Amino acid sequence: ALVAQLRASGADTTAMDAAIGAKAAAMGAAMAGEDSGPSESDLKAEQQRQEYLKRGIHMTEYVEDPQEPYFINLDPDPYRNERIMYIFDKGETTFGTGSADIYPMGIGIKDGHCKVVKTEGANLKIVGGKGDTFVNGKKLKEGQEVSLVPKDRIAIGHEVLTYRHPGNPQDDGGPVNPEEAFTEYTTAAYSGGADPQAAAKAKEEADAAHKAEMEQMESERQMQMEAMQAEFDKKMQDVMAQNNAQDDIAKLKKQLEDQQRAAEEAAAAKFAHDLMLKQAGTLDLNQAEKELRELLPLTQDLNNRVFKMMDRSFLSAEATVQTKPMEVKVKITRSDTNESITLQKHSFLTAHTLLMQQCTALANAVGSGKDWALEHETNDPVNLFFDNSFDLGVATNFTMSLAYNLGTEDDDGILVINRAIPPCDEIGKLEVSWEPIVTKMVDGEMVRDTSGEPDNNDDPMDLIGKEWAAELKIRKVNQLPFQVSQARVKYEFYNFDEMTTDTVEFDEGTNNPEWDYSHIFHVPVVTNAFLQYLQNAAVQFTVVASPVVRGHGFGPINTAENPVVVEQTKAMMKLDKVDYSAQIQQTYQVSLPPIADKAVEKAWKDHVLTLTSQLQAAQAQLAAMQHAGPSNAVAAADAKEAESYFNALDSNRDGSLCPSELHFGLADCGFSEDEISSLILKLDVDGDGNISKREFIQNFGVYKNFTKMSI
């Protein structure tokens, strides 16, 4: 900021550059000794820490004993769990973009997103703003204030956090389960942020309404049958009074039977239709379109830029809609193994945010001629996307035979598994079996009574008012197109809660996962609604699996050993059109003499590391300013070129650029949403939310430097 102020005031940047170099050299000479100074890895770590601090983010490894209340991130991946903190050391802290106190990484963060209020001697309060903010699975409205309790789960944008408060007796220091927190947030996000208790109550009310509708439908059916029978009886009386022939009586009986059969079929069809809609779930088309539009530029960015930069071009991403239940997801495909996985939107966005951070670091390293390596192997896009559980496919089983107390025939127990997303092709077989049984109560548990067998019945109506039970067994999956490391099967039956097998793990992977699963379903009294279910329902078994993450023939993701990473990154950055020689300046390092006191030595090393990083940052800022040229003078040629670019971006020809026009115009060039938003903040000098032609032309150097075009 100081350098920028001096530059704006007309100070000679060359002299400033020399002054910084002289100061660094003097400090190096003063402290010269055997120590060679901070290592390259230390400097990279410090640069990352400084970048995070600019956004109000603290890295936990650098915070030894926090005294102030803070939020800390949660992630099911142990490597990424509890890595960053937001520390609250003042009365009010704002989250958002631009001038906010804290600007979290990733997408989904809006200007005025939310704020946290600190009151001395009390727990924190969080106030909802313009962005999506959740507390314990409940979405906050704008302006809504909620008092927090230590270990509460908070989601800001797509980041899941928990509240910790050192010294607060309510904070017992115990861990918060990240998987449960993620599940809570995901459930709330997809339900529109409803209160979990309210959502449960709404489901209970919906089930009660559905039950009442079924009872009403049955009552109407009975009335219809009674009306048919009354009409038949009247006609029979007329026929008998006229002593008509027996064939007339037979015709009347046939007419009644046809009417009753038609009524039964109509009722069954309506029941089956309603049941199908209930099982499939509902998806608001406007919401689906909104989510698909949000995901489209992100998947294109991965396909056109990120996967290429990381030498993982065999990966591709696609926003899609899962059919059962209907839900917007992201499909990741490996062309080298012909495998694919579908991820929930939140899981995808979390992985995408992490990749954006890695890509930014990679581009910065290549642009400055330095080496770079992926932070951890779990961040390899292959591991990041494929080391997850997902809904692999759905198998459908009709239960009509159970209405006759008949078990599953062998052929009927081998179900086709269809992929959960289009094209919904066959991907394997699932073996299940149903067997009607007699049960008894033993120590409070319903078990099979092997001394008896249920009676077969020719008419399903014979079940009404009686006890019914059946045992379901799930055996194995056959012929999956790829190996899985773990798998389970989930399903729903009638009004019972969602059921699931145990998750079975396979160290070596398998295409044929097996289970030893059985469950007894017991209905004390069969009602007409339950009988309708047996006769018309289709139980959907969903196979949930984690694929074996296979190796590949592509190189490591680093610049030292994999030239493809460097070449592709240069291509994406269009480095062939930029002269970086003027930007590559001397790298300043400050050495430190040996110090006997280890505590003092550590303090000095930390200080020197910070100073060195700040010197390099100042040098980079000067180089960027020199590269951009004077801010108060635009050459005629540049002004003409700037106007042509402005006109190309101004899609509605209103004489100004709104954020959506810049996002639309630059997304196809491979820039992320965060990068484009950062550019908008730089170009929007007057802060009115739009970029005028004058602002664009006067700051065309910033635009050209951003897009890496020749100046």
Protein Blocks (a to p, Z undefined) as FASTA:
>chain_A
ZZmmmmmnopafklmmmmmmmmmmmmmmmmgcfbnbjafklmmmmmmmmmmmmnopacfk
lmmbacbdcdddddfblklgokbccddfbfbdcedehjbfbdcedehiaehkbacdddeh
iacdddddfbdcdeehiacdehiacdddehiacdehjaccddddehiaklgoiacdfklm
mmmmmmmmmnoopafklmmmmmmmmmmmmmmmmmmmmmmmmmmmmmmmmmmmmmmmmmmm
nopafklmmmmmmmmmmmmmmmmmmmmmmmmmmmmmmmnopadfklmmmmmmmmmmmmmm
mmmmmmmmnopakbccdddddfbdcddddddddfklopacdddfklmmmmmmmmmmmmmm
mmmmmmnopacddfbfklpmklmmmmccddfbacdddfklmmnopacdfklmpccdddfb
dehiafbdcdddddddddddeehiacddfkbccdddfblklmgopacddddddfbdehia
bdcfbdcddddehjbccddddddddfkopabdcdddddddddfbacfklmmmmmmgccdd
dddddddddddfbdcddfklmmklmmmmmmmnommlpcfklmmccdddddddddfblmlm
mmmmmmmmmmmmmmmmmmmmmmmmmmnopakbccfklmmmmmmmmmmmmmnonopacfkl
mmmmmmmnopafklmmmmmmmmmmnonopacfklmmmmmmmmmmmnopaZZ
